[in-house]
Amino acid sequence: MREAVLFTAFLQCPELIEENETALESLSCRTPRHTHLRDVLLRHSGADYEMLAQEIGPDALETLRSLPHVALSPVARHPEDLD
């Protein structure tokens, strides 16, 4: 659950990836889908949202966004609020 919200935060604000790269690298993912998301974020650190979304793919992105705990998270509900 925590992983999905973190991935959403990194997608919404990709500039956070680089400063949290070590923690992201050491993140133990529970599912292959989360492992793929983590690896894409690390591989494309410094990329913008559009590039990351394209690399992740529309199905995986929609699945991530549709998770109830992600949809209710502040980062998903207010992506423009970087605080």
Backbone torsions as a table, in degrees:
resi	resn	phi	psi	omega
1	MET	NA	-48.7	-179.5
2	ARG	-60.3	-39.1	-178.8
3	GLU	-59.2	-45.8	-176.7
4	ALA	-61.9	-39.9	178.3
5	VAL	-68.6	-40.1	176.8
6	LEU	-62.0	-44.6	179.6
7	PHE	-62.3	-38.6	177.7
8	THR	-63.7	-42.3	178.1
9	ALA	-61.5	-43.9	179.5
10	PHE	-66.6	-35.6	176.7
11	LEU	-66.9	-43.0	-178.9
12	GLN	-69.9	-29.7	-176.6
13	CYS	-136.8	73.7	-173.4
14	PRO	-59.2	-22.2	179.5
15	GLU	-65.5	-16.0	177.1
16	LEU	-76.1	-18.3	-176.8
17	ILE	-61.0	-50.4	-175.0
18	GLU	-61.0	-43.5	-178.2
19	GLU	-74.2	-12.4	178.2
20	ASN	-117.9	19.8	-173.4
21	GLU	-60.2	-43.4	-178.9
22	THR	-62.1	-44.7	178.6
23	ALA	-64.9	-39.5	179.6
24	LEU	-65.8	-40.1	178.2
25	GLU	-62.1	-36.4	-176.7
26	SER	-87.4	-2.5	-179.7
27	LEU	-66.4	122.5	176.6
28	SER	-87.6	113.6	-176.6
29	CYS	-87.7	145.2	-177.4
30	ARG	-87.2	-21.4	-177.7
31	THR	-132.1	157.0	175.8
32	PRO	-60.0	-35.2	179.1
33	ARG	-63.4	-42.3	178.4
34	HIS	-68.0	-36.9	176.0
35	THR	-60.7	-42.9	177.9
36	HIS	-61.9	-45.6	179.0
37	LEU	-60.4	-46.5	178.8
38	ARG	-59.0	-46.0	-178.0
39	ASP	-64.8	-38.9	176.7
40	VAL	-63.8	-45.0	179.5
41	LEU	-59.9	-43.1	180.0
42	LEU	-69.8	-41.9	-177.6
43	ARG	-66.0	-32.2	-176.6
44	HIS	-113.6	33.0	176.9
45	SER	-55.9	132.1	-177.8
46	GLY	96.4	-9.8	178.3
47	ALA	-78.4	161.2	177.9
48	ASP	-88.6	174.8	-176.7
49	TYR	-56.0	-44.9	-176.2
50	GLU	-60.7	-42.6	179.6
51	MET	-65.5	-44.7	179.1
52	LEU	-63.2	-44.3	-179.5
53	ALA	-62.6	-39.3	178.8
54	GLN	-65.4	-43.1	-178.8
55	GLU	-68.2	-36.7	-179.9
56	ILE	-71.9	-39.3	179.0
57	GLY	99.7	146.3	-174.9
58	PRO	-63.9	-36.5	-178.9
59	ASP	-66.7	-46.6	-179.9
60	ALA	-65.6	-38.7	179.2
61	LEU	-65.3	-43.2	178.5
62	GLU	-65.6	-40.4	177.4
63	THR	-61.6	-43.8	178.8
64	LEU	-61.6	-48.9	-178.0
65	ARG	-66.5	-26.0	-176.4
66	SER	-84.7	-8.9	177.4
67	LEU	-64.5	129.6	-175.6
68	PRO	-54.7	-43.0	-178.7
69	HIS	-69.5	-25.5	175.3
70	VAL	-77.7	-47.2	-178.5
71	ALA	-59.4	-31.8	-179.6
72	LEU	-88.2	-8.9	-177.3
73	SER	-72.0	148.0	179.1
74	PRO	-57.1	-36.0	-178.3
75	VAL	-66.0	-31.7	177.8
76	ALA	-82.9	-36.7	-178.3
77	ARG	-77.5	-30.3	-177.8
78	HIS	-134.1	67.2	-175.8
79	PRO	-63.5	-20.8	-179.6
80	GLU	-79.4	-13.5	-179.1
81	ASP	-91.2	100.6	-175.2
82	LEU	-83.7	-1.3	178.5
83	ASP	-83.1	NA	NA
